[in-house]
Amino acid sequence: MTPLLIVIAGAVVTLAFVLGWRLLARRASLPCPTACLWLLENRMMERVAGAELLLDRAGVQPGMTVLDAGCGPGRLTIPLAARVGPAGQVVAVDLQSAMLERLQARLESHALRNVRALRAALGAGLLPAGTFDRAFLVTVLGEIPDRLAALREIRAALKPGGVLSLTEVFPDPHYQSRQSVRRLAEAAGFRMVEAFGSWRAFTVNLARPE
Ligand SMILES: C[S@@+](CC[C@H](N)C(=O)[O-])C[C@H]1O[C@@H](n2cnc3c(N)ncnc32)[C@H](O)[C@@H]1O
């Protein structure tokens, strides 16, 4: 096979996978399995939605208390914990215990002690109210069955004036457009403050009104 044919075949297989997953996800809750972590931790993701870039967009500072909602194995949690430092705290929430086990192993290997891992479904009402300066929701929204309830819970978990920084990346099978994110966020009581990137990979910063 020529290199061009290999590239075309790769693109077709990826497209079929994304479309198939998107269709299945309409019928059932299908959170990203650990077998697909290569979709998150690769050079393309690093370029368009790398952890340090997302932390800068959200204005994360030492001493802050931050929620990493749908943390996965900790792609963001580890740099977040390093940035907020010993005076700050990170609460990392995920639905799947397999993700939290991987996160725990990474935290131990980095000797980070300012992260609390919590197994919870976003929207189930388990987050502490009025606690966080910042919250992250990175390529998670489309995986949540009741998105409005999850966004309302995150808004209540922020301090007044606190910011949810939400990122979506195409072709994530659960990708949500900027318009639908905006509509949902406003229905959940957020105020849109800033947007970065293009439709292929964007971040919106959403504030809990004072
Ligand atoms: C695509 S991964 C993104 C992980 C991480 N945010 C990142 O950017 O590397 C989505 C994660 O959200 C979690 N998730 C999906 N639905 C959830 C829910 N309702 N409550 C909590 N976590 C959820 C999944 O288990 C998975 O680990």
The ligand as an SDF file (V2000), in Angstrom:
LIG
                    3D

 27 29  0  0  0  0  0  0  0  0999 V2000
  -12.7310   12.1860   27.1930 C   0  0  0  0  0  0  0  0  0  0  0  0
  -12.3410   11.9750   28.8900 S   0  0  0  0  0  0  0  0  0  0  0  0
  -11.5580   13.5360   29.2730 C   0  0  0  0  0  0  0  0  0  0  0  0
  -10.5910   13.4460   30.4340 C   0  0  0  0  0  0  0  0  0  0  0  0
   -9.8910   14.7610   30.7930 C   0  0  0  0  0  0  0  0  0  0  0  0
  -10.8410   15.8160   31.0510 N   0  0  0  0  0  0  0  0  0  0  0  0
   -8.9270   15.1770   29.6990 C   0  0  0  0  0  0  0  0  0  0  0  0
   -9.1840   16.1580   28.9980 O   0  0  0  0  0  0  0  0  0  0  0  0
   -7.8960   14.5150   29.5410 O   0  0  0  0  0  0  0  0  0  0  0  0
  -13.9210   12.1600   29.6520 C   0  0  0  0  0  0  0  0  0  0  0  0
  -13.9230   11.7390   31.1140 C   0  0  0  0  0  0  0  0  0  0  0  0
  -15.1600   12.1710   31.7070 O   0  0  0  0  0  0  0  0  0  0  0  0
  -15.6480   11.1660   32.5550 C   0  0  0  0  0  0  0  0  0  0  0  0
  -17.1120   11.2770   32.6670 N   0  0  0  0  0  0  0  0  0  0  0  0
  -18.0330   11.0600   31.6970 C   0  0  0  0  0  0  0  0  0  0  0  0
  -19.2760   11.2650   32.1640 N   0  0  0  0  0  0  0  0  0  0  0  0
  -19.1380   11.6350   33.4670 C   0  0  0  0  0  0  0  0  0  0  0  0
  -20.0590   11.9810   34.4980 C   0  0  0  0  0  0  0  0  0  0  0  0
  -21.3900   11.9870   34.2770 N   0  0  0  0  0  0  0  0  0  0  0  0
  -19.5760   12.2790   35.7170 N   0  0  0  0  0  0  0  0  0  0  0  0
  -18.2350   12.2670   35.9510 C   0  0  0  0  0  0  0  0  0  0  0  0
  -17.3110   11.9530   35.0130 N   0  0  0  0  0  0  0  0  0  0  0  0
  -17.7550   11.6420   33.7810 C   0  0  0  0  0  0  0  0  0  0  0  0
  -15.2170    9.8690   31.8670 C   0  0  0  0  0  0  0  0  0  0  0  0
  -15.1860    8.7920   32.7870 O   0  0  0  0  0  0  0  0  0  0  0  0
  -13.8330   10.2360   31.3190 C   0  0  0  0  0  0  0  0  0  0  0  0
  -12.8160    9.9270   32.2250 O   0  0  0  0  0  0  0  0  0  0  0  0
  1  2  1  0
  2  3  1  0
  2 10  1  0
  3  4  1  0
  4  5  1  0
  5  6  1  0
  5  7  1  0
  7  8  2  0
  7  9  1  0
 10 11  1  0
 11 12  1  0
 11 26  1  0
 12 13  1  0
 13 14  1  0
 13 24  1  0
 14 15  1  0
 14 23  1  0
 15 16  2  0
 16 17  1  0
 17 18  1  0
 17 23  2  0
 18 19  1  0
 18 20  2  0
 20 21  1  0
 21 22  2  0
 22 23  1  0
 24 25  1  0
 24 26  1  0
 26 27  1  0
M  CHG  2   2   1   9  -1
M  END
$$$$
